[in-house]
Amino acid sequence: MSEPVNSQQGEEKTPKSGALDEARQTYQAVDNFLTIRDTDSTLLMAGKILLRLLGIFIMILLSPFLLIGLTIAFAAAL
């Protein structure tokens, strides 16, 4: 016997979607801050490029730990 599916299930905000929204807003704020504009000086442009490269480097460094954590979480759930 299956339980009836709640039609409002997709409309409710889950903690997962809240975390995704927060991450999206944070990324957009950082991306907006690091966007190079016509009024930026050469030094400011270099700083923004350096910060963007630093962010990419940090994300690459963190990705193995995230993959290991997800693997352990899925293994524990099974």
N, CA, C and O atoms as CSV, one atom per row, in Angstrom:
chain,resi,resn,atom,element,x,y,z
A,1,MET,N,N,0.846,-1.180,0.000
A,1,MET,CA,C,0.000,0.000,0.000
A,1,MET,C,C,0.886,1.235,0.000
A,1,MET,O,O,1.836,1.348,0.774
A,2,SER,N,N,0.557,2.123,-0.859
A,2,SER,CA,C,1.347,3.348,-0.909
A,2,SER,C,C,0.561,4.488,-0.288
A,2,SER,O,O,-0.669,4.521,-0.318
A,3,GLU,N,N,1.309,5.408,0.268
A,3,GLU,CA,C,0.678,6.569,0.890
A,3,GLU,C,C,0.396,7.618,-0.172
A,3,GLU,O,O,1.130,7.703,-1.157
A,4,PRO,N,N,-0.649,8.418,0.003
A,4,PRO,CA,C,-0.936,9.466,-0.978
A,4,PRO,C,C,0.175,10.512,-0.985
A,4,PRO,O,O,0.740,10.853,0.054
A,5,VAL,N,N,0.465,11.000,-2.154
A,5,VAL,CA,C,1.513,11.996,-2.307
A,5,VAL,C,C,0.930,13.368,-2.024
A,5,VAL,O,O,-0.131,13.720,-2.540
A,6,ASN,N,N,1.623,14.136,-1.208
A,6,ASN,CA,C,1.180,15.480,-0.870
A,6,ASN,C,C,1.469,16.404,-2.045
A,6,ASN,O,O,2.622,16.530,-2.459
A,7,SER,N,N,0.450,17.048,-2.585
A,7,SER,CA,C,0.631,17.908,-3.756
A,7,SER,C,C,1.371,19.193,-3.411
A,7,SER,O,O,1.901,19.854,-4.304
A,8,GLN,N,N,1.418,19.556,-2.147
A,8,GLN,CA,C,2.100,20.779,-1.738
A,8,GLN,C,C,3.555,20.523,-1.375
A,8,GLN,O,O,4.251,21.437,-0.933
A,9,GLN,N,N,4.015,19.321,-1.551
A,9,GLN,CA,C,5.368,18.970,-1.138
A,9,GLN,C,C,6.415,19.799,-1.864
A,9,GLN,O,O,7.391,20.210,-1.237
A,10,GLY,N,N,6.261,20.062,-3.145
A,10,GLY,CA,C,7.228,20.837,-3.898
A,10,GLY,C,C,7.205,22.309,-3.543
A,10,GLY,O,O,8.189,23.014,-3.765
A,11,GLU,N,N,6.090,22.789,-2.992
A,11,GLU,CA,C,5.951,24.204,-2.670
A,11,GLU,C,C,6.587,24.574,-1.339
A,11,GLU,O,O,6.922,25.736,-1.114
A,12,GLU,N,N,6.756,23.595,-0.456
A,12,GLU,CA,C,7.309,23.883,0.859
A,12,GLU,C,C,8.798,24.141,0.751
A,12,GLU,O,O,9.490,23.533,-0.065
A,13,LYS,N,N,9.288,25.058,1.591
A,13,LYS,CA,C,10.731,25.318,1.623
A,13,LYS,C,C,11.371,24.321,2.570
A,13,LYS,O,O,10.998,24.216,3.738
A,14,THR,N,N,12.325,23.603,2.051
A,14,THR,CA,C,13.054,22.654,2.872
A,14,THR,C,C,14.374,23.285,3.286
A,14,THR,O,O,14.822,24.246,2.661
A,15,PRO,N,N,14.999,22.759,4.326
A,15,PRO,CA,C,16.315,23.287,4.708
A,15,PRO,C,C,17.320,23.188,3.567
A,15,PRO,O,O,18.212,24.028,3.445
A,16,LYS,N,N,17.174,22.162,2.731
A,16,LYS,CA,C,18.091,21.996,1.605
A,16,LYS,C,C,17.958,23.159,0.632
A,16,LYS,O,O,18.961,23.719,0.191
A,17,SER,N,N,16.728,23.522,0.298
A,17,SER,CA,C,16.551,24.623,-0.651
A,17,SER,C,C,16.975,25.947,-0.022
A,17,SER,O,O,17.449,26.834,-0.730
A,18,GLY,N,N,16.816,26.096,1.275
A,18,GLY,CA,C,17.273,27.304,1.954
A,18,GLY,C,C,18.782,27.436,1.899
A,18,GLY,O,O,19.310,28.529,1.698
A,19,ALA,N,N,19.475,26.322,2.077
A,19,ALA,CA,C,20.938,26.338,1.999
A,19,ALA,C,C,21.399,26.635,0.576
A,19,ALA,O,O,22.378,27.353,0.374
A,20,LEU,N,N,20.696,26.084,-0.406
A,20,LEU,CA,C,21.051,26.351,-1.800
A,20,LEU,C,C,20.814,27.812,-2.155
A,20,LEU,O,O,21.615,28.422,-2.864
A,21,ASP,N,N,19.720,28.370,-1.664
A,21,ASP,CA,C,19.447,29.787,-1.917
A,21,ASP,C,C,20.514,30.669,-1.280
A,21,ASP,O,O,20.971,31.642,-1.881
A,22,GLU,N,N,20.902,30.323,-0.070
A,22,GLU,CA,C,21.939,31.090,0.632
A,22,GLU,C,C,23.273,31.007,-0.104
A,22,GLU,O,O,23.974,32.010,-0.239
A,23,ALA,N,N,23.622,29.817,-0.576
A,23,ALA,CA,C,24.868,29.652,-1.333
A,23,ALA,C,C,24.812,30.434,-2.643
A,23,ALA,O,O,25.802,31.043,-3.049
A,24,ARG,N,N,23.657,30.415,-3.301
A,24,ARG,CA,C,23.501,31.150,-4.556
A,24,ARG,C,C,23.641,32.652,-4.326
A,24,ARG,O,O,24.301,33.341,-5.104
A,25,GLN,N,N,23.027,33.159,-3.268
A,25,GLN,CA,C,23.118,34.589,-2.960
A,25,GLN,C,C,24.549,34.987,-2.619
A,25,GLN,O,O,25.016,36.049,-3.032
A,26,THR,N,N,25.242,34.143,-1.872
A,26,THR,CA,C,26.628,34.432,-1.515
A,26,THR,C,C,27.511,34.450,-2.754
A,26,THR,O,O,28.351,35.336,-2.911
A,27,TYR,N,N,27.319,33.467,-3.637
A,27,TYR,CA,C,28.113,33.433,-4.867
A,27,TYR,C,C,27.837,34.663,-5.724
A,27,TYR,O,O,28.764,35.253,-6.278
A,28,GLN,N,N,26.565,35.053,-5.839
A,28,GLN,CA,C,26.223,36.226,-6.645
A,28,GLN,C,C,26.822,37.497,-6.055
A,28,GLN,O,O,27.252,38.378,-6.800
A,29,ALA,N,N,26.857,37.605,-4.729
A,29,ALA,CA,C,27.446,38.782,-4.093
A,29,ALA,C,C,28.947,38.849,-4.364
A,29,ALA,O,O,29.479,39.914,-4.676
A,30,VAL,N,N,29.622,37.718,-4.244
A,30,VAL,CA,C,31.064,37.684,-4.510
A,30,VAL,C,C,31.330,37.956,-5.986
A,30,VAL,O,O,32.254,38.696,-6.324
A,31,ASP,N,N,30.531,37.367,-6.862
A,31,ASP,CA,C,30.705,37.577,-8.298
A,31,ASP,C,C,30.470,39.040,-8.663
A,31,ASP,O,O,31.191,39.600,-9.489
A,32,ASN,N,N,29.471,39.653,-8.052
A,32,ASN,CA,C,29.193,41.070,-8.301
A,32,ASN,C,C,30.348,41.937,-7.806
A,32,ASN,O,O,30.724,42.903,-8.471
A,33,PHE,N,N,30.906,41.606,-6.658
A,33,PHE,CA,C,32.026,42.366,-6.103
A,33,PHE,C,C,33.265,42.250,-6.985
A,33,PHE,O,O,34.000,43.222,-7.156
A,34,LEU,N,N,33.500,41.062,-7.547
A,34,LEU,CA,C,34.714,40.820,-8.326
A,34,LEU,C,C,34.553,41.116,-9.817
A,34,LEU,O,O,35.481,40.893,-10.594
A,35,THR,N,N,33.391,41.613,-10.220
A,35,THR,CA,C,33.191,41.971,-11.621
A,35,THR,C,C,34.021,43.204,-11.953
A,35,THR,O,O,33.995,44.200,-11.230
A,36,ILE,N,N,34.752,43.122,-13.053
A,36,ILE,CA,C,35.590,44.247,-13.483
A,36,ILE,C,C,34.718,45.246,-14.228
A,36,ILE,O,O,33.997,44.890,-15.160
A,37,ARG,N,N,34.797,46.499,-13.802
A,37,ARG,CA,C,33.997,47.568,-14.400
A,37,ARG,C,C,34.907,48.555,-15.123
A,37,ARG,O,O,36.121,48.560,-14.921
A,38,ASP,N,N,34.308,49.385,-15.962
A,38,ASP,CA,C,35.075,50.375,-16.728
A,38,ASP,C,C,35.771,51.391,-15.829
A,38,ASP,O,O,36.830,51.910,-16.180
A,39,THR,N,N,35.180,51.674,-14.673
A,39,THR,CA,C,35.727,52.706,-13.794
A,39,THR,C,C,36.848,52.193,-12.895
A,39,THR,O,O,37.470,52.982,-12.183
A,40,ASP,N,N,37.118,50.886,-12.913
A,40,ASP,CA,C,38.163,50.315,-12.059
A,40,ASP,C,C,39.548,50.692,-12.570
A,40,ASP,O,O,39.803,50.715,-13.774
A,41,SER,N,N,40.432,50.985,-11.627
A,41,SER,CA,C,41.823,51.261,-11.997
A,41,SER,C,C,42.528,49.944,-12.331
A,41,SER,O,O,42.001,48.862,-12.070
A,42,THR,N,N,43.697,50.050,-12.898
A,42,THR,CA,C,44.466,48.861,-13.269
A,42,THR,C,C,44.823,48.039,-12.035
A,42,THR,O,O,44.777,46.810,-12.069
A,43,LEU,N,N,45.174,48.715,-10.956
A,43,LEU,CA,C,45.516,48.018,-9.715
A,43,LEU,C,C,44.299,47.279,-9.155
A,43,LEU,O,O,44.418,46.148,-8.683
A,44,LEU,N,N,43.139,47.916,-9.208
A,44,LEU,CA,C,41.914,47.284,-8.715
A,44,LEU,C,C,41.536,46.087,-9.587
A,44,LEU,O,O,41.085,45.062,-9.074
A,45,MET,N,N,41.717,46.213,-10.896
A,45,MET,CA,C,41.448,45.084,-11.797
A,45,MET,C,C,42.357,43.906,-11.474
A,45,MET,O,O,41.906,42.761,-11.432
A,46,ALA,N,N,43.632,44.186,-11.246
A,46,ALA,CA,C,44.582,43.122,-10.906
A,46,ALA,C,C,44.194,42.457,-9.587
A,46,ALA,O,O,44.288,41.237,-9.454
A,47,GLY,N,N,43.762,43.251,-8.619
A,47,GLY,CA,C,43.333,42.699,-7.338
A,47,GLY,C,C,42.104,41.815,-7.475
A,47,GLY,O,O,42.021,40.760,-6.847
A,48,LYS,N,N,41.148,42.244,-8.296
A,48,LYS,CA,C,39.939,41.447,-8.498
A,48,LYS,C,C,40.255,40.135,-9.203
A,48,LYS,O,O,39.698,39.092,-8.863
A,49,ILE,N,N,41.147,40.189,-10.181
A,49,ILE,CA,C,41.547,38.957,-10.872
A,49,ILE,C,C,42.266,38.025,-9.905
A,49,ILE,O,O,42.033,36.816,-9.914
A,50,LEU,N,N,43.138,38.585,-9.071
A,50,LEU,CA,C,43.865,37.783,-8.088
A,50,LEU,C,C,42.907,37.137,-7.084
A,50,LEU,O,O,43.063,35.964,-6.743
A,51,LEU,N,N,41.919,37.895,-6.612
A,51,LEU,CA,C,40.938,37.341,-5.677
A,51,LEU,C,C,40.099,36.245,-6.328
A,51,LEU,O,O,39.792,35.239,-5.689
A,52,ARG,N,N,39.728,36.430,-7.588
A,52,ARG,CA,C,38.952,35.409,-8.294
A,52,ARG,C,C,39.773,34.126,-8.448
A,52,ARG,O,O,39.254,33.029,-8.238
A,53,LEU,N,N,41.048,34.259,-8.811
A,53,LEU,CA,C,41.918,33.088,-8.931
A,53,LEU,C,C,42.123,32.405,-7.581
A,53,LEU,O,O,42.175,31.178,-7.506
A,54,LEU,N,N,42.239,33.193,-6.522
A,54,LEU,CA,C,42.370,32.630,-5.180
A,54,LEU,C,C,41.113,31.840,-4.801
A,54,LEU,O,O,41.211,30.760,-4.218
A,55,GLY,N,N,39.946,32.370,-5.126
A,55,GLY,CA,C,38.693,31.662,-4.852
A,55,GLY,C,C,38.605,30.350,-5.604
A,55,GLY,O,O,38.171,29.342,-5.047
A,56,ILE,N,N,39.012,30.353,-6.868
A,56,ILE,CA,C,39.009,29.118,-7.657
A,56,ILE,C,C,39.968,28.105,-7.041
A,56,ILE,O,O,39.640,26.923,-6.935
A,57,PHE,N,N,41.146,28.562,-6.638
A,57,PHE,CA,C,42.141,27.681,-6.028
A,57,PHE,C,C,41.613,27.075,-4.728
A,57,PHE,O,O,41.810,25.886,-4.477
A,58,ILE,N,N,40.952,27.870,-3.909
A,58,ILE,CA,C,40.395,27.363,-2.644
A,58,ILE,C,C,39.309,26.328,-2.909
A,58,ILE,O,O,39.245,25.311,-2.219
A,59,MET,N,N,38.454,26.576,-3.901
A,59,MET,CA,C,37.398,25.613,-4.219
A,59,MET,C,C,37.987,24.291,-4.719
A,59,MET,O,O,37.474,23.219,-4.398
A,60,ILE,N,N,39.061,24.370,-5.503
A,60,ILE,CA,C,39.721,23.146,-5.971
A,60,ILE,C,C,40.331,22.395,-4.791
A,60,ILE,O,O,40.273,21.167,-4.743
A,61,LEU,N,N,40.914,23.120,-3.843
A,61,LEU,CA,C,41.493,22.470,-2.665
A,61,LEU,C,C,40.428,21.809,-1.795
A,61,LEU,O,O,40.674,20.748,-1.222
A,62,LEU,N,N,39.253,22.419,-1.688
A,62,LEU,CA,C,38.198,21.880,-0.831
A,62,LEU,C,C,37.426,20.730,-1.475
A,62,LEU,O,O,36.812,19.938,-0.761
A,63,SER,N,N,37.439,20.621,-2.780
A,63,SER,CA,C,36.605,19.630,-3.454
A,63,SER,C,C,36.907,18.182,-3.050
A,63,SER,O,O,35.957,17.412,-2.902
A,64,PRO,N,N,38.164,17.759,-2.862
A,64,PRO,CA,C,38.368,16.363,-2.434
A,64,PRO,C,C,37.747,16.074,-1.068
A,64,PRO,O,O,37.213,14.986,-0.850
A,65,PHE,N,N,37.813,17.024,-0.161
A,65,PHE,CA,C,37.221,16.822,1.160
A,65,PHE,C,C,35.703,16.718,1.071
A,65,PHE,O,O,35.089,15.935,1.795
A,66,LEU,N,N,35.100,17.502,0.191
A,66,LEU,CA,C,33.658,17.412,0.001
A,66,LEU,C,C,33.273,16.068,-0.603
A,66,LEU,O,O,32.279,15.468,-0.194
A,67,LEU,N,N,34.043,15.596,-1.562
A,67,LEU,CA,C,33.763,14.290,-2.171
A,67,LEU,C,C,33.921,13.159,-1.161
A,67,LEU,O,O,33.108,12.236,-1.125
A,68,ILE,N,N,34.957,13.229,-0.349
A,68,ILE,CA,C,35.162,12.204,0.681
A,68,ILE,C,C,34.012,12.239,1.686
A,68,ILE,O,O,33.500,11.192,2.084
A,69,GLY,N,N,33.609,13.433,2.093
A,69,GLY,CA,C,32.495,13.560,3.033
A,69,GLY,C,C,31.196,13.021,2.467
A,69,GLY,O,O,30.449,12.342,3.172
A,70,LEU,N,N,30.916,13.313,1.204
A,70,LEU,CA,C,29.703,12.787,0.577
A,70,LEU,C,C,29.755,11.272,0.443
A,70,LEU,O,O,28.744,10.596,0.634
A,71,THR,N,N,30.914,10.741,0.119
A,71,THR,CA,C,31.064,9.289,0.001
A,71,THR,C,C,30.809,8.614,1.337
A,71,THR,O,O,30.110,7.602,1.399
A,72,ILE,N,N,31.363,9.159,2.395
A,72,ILE,CA,C,31.149,8.595,3.734
A,72,ILE,C,C,29.683,8.708,4.132
A,72,ILE,O,O,29.129,7.783,4.727
A,73,ALA,N,N,29.054,9.830,3.810
A,73,ALA,CA,C,27.642,10.013,4.154
A,73,ALA,C,C,26.758,9.007,3.421
A,73,ALA,O,O,25.853,8.426,4.019
A,74,PHE,N,N,27.014,8.798,2.131
A,74,PHE,CA,C,26.219,7.824,1.384
A,74,PHE,C,C,26.483,6.405,1.871
A,74,PHE,O,O,25.560,5.593,1.935
A,75,ALA,N,N,27.724,6.098,2.213
A,75,ALA,CA,C,28.047,4.767,2.726
A,75,ALA,C,C,27.364,4.526,4.070
A,75,ALA,O,O,26.903,3.419,4.347
A,76,ALA,N,N,27.302,5.553,4.893
A,76,ALA,CA,C,26.646,5.415,6.196
A,76,ALA,C,C,25.136,5.255,6.034
A,76,ALA,O,O,24.492,4.559,6.819
A,77,ALA,N,N,24.577,5.902,5.014
A,77,ALA,CA,C,23.133,5.819,4.796
A,77,ALA,C,C,22.721,4.451,4.264
A,77,ALA,O,O,21.593,4.010,4.482
A,78,LEU,N,N,23.623,3.791,3.575
A,78,LEU,CA,C,23.295,2.469,3.028
A,78,LEU,C,C,23.494,1.452,4.102
A,78,LEU,O,O,23.278,0.262,3.872
